[in-house]
Amino acid sequence: MNHDPFKKELHLRKKLDEYHVEIPDFQMKPKGKRWERLINFLASPAKDPIEPLISTAAGVAVLKLAPLMGMAAISIIQLFFFL
């Protein structure tokens, strides 16, 4: 596992050696009790699944037309199979 992929690529190694990143030292939060983590998970806000559709005019049109198209499809299926 001592394979260095940048050993042969000298140009890439020089470019990577130019950048130096300082990582700040910060304290990690303790995990807390199991019930506290469960309550925090349940109380976290949920993502709205319809938000991308509402943000565009075409999405609003799809939301208005989808129930009508579904109703038409169901009625056509009923006409073919039950008559």
Distance bins in CASP14 RR format, pairs under 12 A and 6 or more apart:
PFRMAT RR
TARGET T0000
AUTHOR 0000-0000-0000
RMODE 2
METHOD distances of the structure
MODEL  1
4 12 0 0 0 0 0 1 0 0 0 0 0
4 13 0 0 0 0 1 0 0 0 0 0 0
4 16 0 0 0 0 0 1 0 0 0 0 0
5 12 0 0 0 0 1 0 0 0 0 0 0
5 13 0 0 0 0 1 0 0 0 0 0 0
5 16 0 0 0 0 0 1 0 0 0 0 0
6 12 1 0 1 0 0 0 0 0 0 0 0
6 13 1 0 1 0 0 0 0 0 0 0 0
6 14 0 0 0 0 1 0 0 0 0 0 0
6 15 0 0 0 0 1 0 0 0 0 0 0
6 16 1 0 0 1 0 0 0 0 0 0 0
6 17 0 0 0 0 1 0 0 0 0 0 0
7 13 1 0 0 1 0 0 0 0 0 0 0
9 15 0 0 0 0 1 0 0 0 0 0 0
9 16 0 0 0 0 1 0 0 0 0 0 0
9 17 0 0 0 0 0 1 0 0 0 0 0
10 16 0 0 0 0 0 1 0 0 0 0 0
10 17 0 0 0 0 0 1 0 0 0 0 0
11 17 0 0 0 0 0 1 0 0 0 0 0
11 18 0 0 0 0 0 1 0 0 0 0 0
12 18 0 0 0 0 0 1 0 0 0 0 0
13 19 0 0 0 0 0 1 0 0 0 0 0
29 36 0 0 0 0 0 1 0 0 0 0 0
29 37 0 0 0 0 0 1 0 0 0 0 0
29 40 0 0 0 0 0 1 0 0 0 0 0
30 36 0 0 0 0 0 1 0 0 0 0 0
30 37 0 0 0 0 0 1 0 0 0 0 0
31 37 1 0 0 1 0 0 0 0 0 0 0
31 40 0 0 0 0 0 1 0 0 0 0 0
32 38 0 0 0 0 0 1 0 0 0 0 0
32 39 0 0 0 0 0 1 0 0 0 0 0
32 40 0 0 0 0 1 0 0 0 0 0 0
33 39 0 0 0 0 1 0 0 0 0 0 0
33 40 0 0 0 0 0 1 0 0 0 0 0
34 40 0 0 0 0 0 1 0 0 0 0 0
34 41 0 0 0 0 0 1 0 0 0 0 0
35 41 0 0 0 0 0 1 0 0 0 0 0
35 42 0 0 0 0 0 1 0 0 0 0 0
36 42 0 0 0 0 0 1 0 0 0 0 0
36 43 0 0 0 0 0 1 0 0 0 0 0
37 43 0 0 0 0 0 1 0 0 0 0 0
37 44 0 0 0 0 0 1 0 0 0 0 0
38 44 0 0 0 0 0 1 0 0 0 0 0
48 54 0 0 0 0 1 0 0 0 0 0 0
48 55 0 0 0 0 0 1 0 0 0 0 0
49 63 0 0 0 0 0 1 0 0 0 0 0
50 56 0 0 0 0 0 1 0 0 0 0 0
50 59 0 0 0 0 1 0 0 0 0 0 0
50 60 0 0 0 0 0 1 0 0 0 0 0
50 62 0 0 0 0 0 1 0 0 0 0 0
50 63 1 0 0 1 0 0 0 0 0 0 0
50 66 0 0 0 0 0 1 0 0 0 0 0
51 59 0 0 0 0 0 1 0 0 0 0 0
51 60 0 0 0 0 0 1 0 0 0 0 0
51 63 0 0 0 0 0 1 0 0 0 0 0
52 58 0 0 0 0 0 1 0 0 0 0 0
52 59 0 0 0 0 1 0 0 0 0 0 0
52 60 0 0 0 0 0 1 0 0 0 0 0
52 62 0 0 0 0 0 1 0 0 0 0 0
52 63 0 0 0 0 0 1 0 0 0 0 0
53 59 1 0 1 0 0 0 0 0 0 0 0
53 60 1 0 0 1 0 0 0 0 0 0 0
53 61 0 0 0 0 1 0 0 0 0 0 0
53 62 1 0 0 1 0 0 0 0 0 0 0
53 63 1 0 1 0 0 0 0 0 0 0 0
53 64 0 0 0 0 0 1 0 0 0 0 0
53 65 0 0 0 0 0 1 0 0 0 0 0
53 66 0 0 0 0 1 0 0 0 0 0 0
54 60 1 0 0 1 0 0 0 0 0 0 0
54 61 0 0 0 0 0 1 0 0 0 0 0
54 62 0 0 0 0 0 1 0 0 0 0 0
54 63 1 0 0 1 0 0 0 0 0 0 0
54 64 0 0 0 0 0 1 0 0 0 0 0
55 63 0 0 0 0 0 1 0 0 0 0 0
56 62 0 0 0 0 1 0 0 0 0 0 0
56 63 0 0 0 0 0 1 0 0 0 0 0
57 63 0 0 0 0 0 1 0 0 0 0 0
57 64 0 0 0 0 0 1 0 0 0 0 0
58 64 0 0 0 0 0 1 0 0 0 0 0
58 65 0 0 0 0 0 1 0 0 0 0 0
59 65 0 0 0 0 1 0 0 0 0 0 0
59 66 0 0 0 0 1 0 0 0 0 0 0
60 66 0 0 0 0 0 1 0 0 0 0 0
61 68 0 0 0 0 0 1 0 0 0 0 0
61 69 0 0 0 0 0 1 0 0 0 0 0
62 68 0 0 0 0 0 1 0 0 0 0 0
62 69 0 0 0 0 1 0 0 0 0 0 0
63 69 0 0 0 0 0 1 0 0 0 0 0
65 71 0 0 0 0 0 1 0 0 0 0 0
65 72 0 0 0 0 0 1 0 0 0 0 0
66 72 0 0 0 0 0 1 0 0 0 0 0
66 73 0 0 0 0 0 1 0 0 0 0 0
67 73 0 0 0 0 0 1 0 0 0 0 0
67 74 0 0 0 0 0 1 0 0 0 0 0
68 74 0 0 0 0 0 1 0 0 0 0 0
68 75 0 0 0 0 0 1 0 0 0 0 0
69 75 0 0 0 0 0 1 0 0 0 0 0
69 76 0 0 0 0 0 1 0 0 0 0 0
70 76 0 0 0 0 1 0 0 0 0 0 0
70 77 0 0 0 0 1 0 0 0 0 0 0
70 78 0 0 0 0 0 1 0 0 0 0 0
71 77 0 0 0 0 0 1 0 0 0 0 0
71 78 0 0 0 0 0 1 0 0 0 0 0
72 78 0 0 0 0 0 1 0 0 0 0 0
72 79 0 0 0 0 0 1 0 0 0 0 0
73 79 0 0 0 0 0 1 0 0 0 0 0
73 80 0 0 0 0 0 1 0 0 0 0 0
74 80 0 0 0 0 0 1 0 0 0 0 0
74 81 0 0 0 0 0 1 0 0 0 0 0
74 82 0 0 0 0 0 1 0 0 0 0 0
75 81 0 0 0 0 0 1 0 0 0 0 0
75 82 0 0 0 0 0 1 0 0 0 0 0
75 83 0 0 0 0 0 1 0 0 0 0 0
76 82 0 0 0 0 0 1 0 0 0 0 0
76 83 0 0 0 0 0 1 0 0 0 0 0
77 83 0 0 0 0 0 1 0 0 0 0 0
END
